[in-house]
C-alpha cells in the first residue's frame, strides 16, 4: 500500500519540486491554497500533509487550525514547510499541532528523511491502535466468557448439591433416587466438560497442549462415538448415522483421546443446534489424510459469522449463549488439536439448511486391515476379549479411602492387590515379593513416590510403575516420565479411565461392567465410610488453619481434592483444589494467606453440610 502525501503550497515551483521528489514512493496530491487543501484532505484522507506557512487569503497557521478542528482530518500529521526560520514561528506551529518543520530551500535528503520518520511513526501508531482494538475485543470476549461461565458452572452445581443434600437428608423417596442419581451424574459430566475446556485452553495459551501418537482401533473409536451420539439424540427427533465414502484402515497411529474429543465436540454442536432432522459423520480417506465430515440439518450459521467461529470465547450471538450454553472454547480447542494431529477443521453452512464441519488429520495406517461399516460396539469389542488373566498389583497410596477404592476397582477385574500407605513400605514389599505392576502415589509421608521409585531402581526392581498424581500439567507429567514412571493416572480418577490405564500394562477382563462395581454393596460401604470421616476433616482443617499449621493444611487439602472427587463429591473436591493451589503458591514462605483462610472456612462448612 502506497502512503498518501498532500502538498499545500501557493508556489507552483515548490509543488513541482516536492511532487518530483516524492511521487516514486508516495501518492502525491497538491493544492495551491489553504482552503482548497482542507477540502482535499477531507476527500482523500492523506497520511501526511506538507503545509506552507506564508500563503495569501489563508495562511498555514489558519489552515492547520481548521484541520485540527475537524474530526475527519484532526488525526493527520502536519509538517510545516517554510522559509521563516524563527523560533517564534516554530513554537507557534508546534503549539497548533504540527509534528515537524522542513525549511526552504529544500534539501532533498532532509525532506525524505523527515517524511520517512513520520511515516514510521504512523505505521507504529496504526499497529498500536490495531493491537489496542484487538486487546479490547479480547477483554470484552473474556468478560462475556467469565459472566457466562459463572452461570454455566453454577447451574449444574446447584443441581448436584440440591439432589445430593436431598438424598443425604432422606427427602428423596427410594423410587425417585435412580432419577436423582442420573441427574447428578449428567450434571457432573456437564461440569467436567466445562472444566476440561478451560484447562485445555489454558494449556494451549501456555504452549503445553500435547498429543500422544499411539496404535489403536479406529473402528472401536467410531463405534464408541456412535453410541455417544445415540445417547445425545435420544430425546430429540434427530437421526444419527455413520457413513463411509471409502474403506478406512482399521488400525491407525494417532491420538485416540484427542481425536474422539474433537469429533465429540463437533457432534455435540451438531445435535445441539439441530431440533429435528439428521446428523451424520461421513468418513473417507483422501490421499495422506483421514477426513470426517460432520453434517447436520440444523439452524445453520450466517456467512458473516463463519470467520469468527474458531476464535477463543466466540459465540455467534448472545441469544445463542443463553439458549444453548457452552464455553465458546470448544471449536477453538478442536482446531488447535486438529493442527496438532497434522490437519485442520473447515466449515461451510447455510442459515436454515444446516452446517458441515470437516476434520482432516494426517493418516498413518497401522495395518492393511480395512473396514467400511460399523457393527455394534459390543461386537467390535468382542474381537479383543481376553480370558481373564490374574495379575498382582502393588498399590502405594497414603489416603485410606482412595486406597480402598482403587483396590476395589482392581479386585473386581480379577487382580490381586496388595496395598501400602507410604513409599518406604512400597520399597520393602517390592523387594520381598513379585508384582506385575506398581501404582505409586507421588505425595506420600516418610518417602514420596519419586524417592521410592529411585530406591527401587537402585535395588534392581524393574517392575513397571504408574504415577498416581493430581499434578496433571504437561511439565509435571513430562518430569515423571523422564524420572522413570511408565505412565501416569490423574487424580481424581475416572473409574473407567483408571481401569483402561491399568489394562495397558496388565491383562484384565475387558468384559467387566463397571456400573456393577459402582452399585455394589462394598462401594456403598466405602462411600458411607468416607462421609463419616467428613466431620473429622472439618475439625482438622479448622485446627490447622487456626494454628497456622501450613504443612498439615496443605496435606488435608491435597487429600480432600483427590478423594472427594473419587467418591462423587465434586463440590468438595473443587474447593479443596482451590485451597491446595493457593497454598502451593505460598509454599516459599509457608504463610497461609487470608484468602486461603476464607476458602478453608467455606470448605469446613461444606463438609459439615454434606455429612
Order of alpha helices (4+ residues) and beta strands (2+ residues): beta-alpha-beta-alpha-beta-alpha-beta-alpha-beta-alpha-alpha-beta-alpha-beta-beta-beta-alpha-beta-beta-alpha-alpha-alpha-beta-beta-beta-alpha-beta-alpha-beta-alpha-beta-alpha-beta-alpha-beta-alpha-alpha-alpha-alpha-alpha-alpha
